C-alpha cells in the first residue's frame, strides 16, 4: 500500500504563492520607478501655468490672457471658504 504525503503539496503551493507575491511586488516597484523617471515633463501643469507660459513666450497678448483667465473662472468658480473649510 502506497502512502501519499499531502504535506509536500501544501508546502510547494505556499512557496509558489510566496514567490508569485514577491515577484509581483518587485515588478510593480520597478515599473513605478521607471514611470516616475521618464514621465513627460509638464504632465500636471495647471491651467494658469499653461496660460502664463504662453503669455511669457508671446503666443498670446495680455488682453487674451486676461480674457482666458476670466472665462475659466466663469466656467469654474472658486469654492467659497468658510472657517477654513471648502464648500462647493
Buried (B, 14 or more C-beta within 10 A) or exposed (E): EEEEEEEEEEEEEEEEEEEEEEEEEEEEEEEEEEEEEEEEEEEEEEEEEEBBEBBEEEEBEEEEBEEBBEEEEEEEEEEEEEEEEEEE
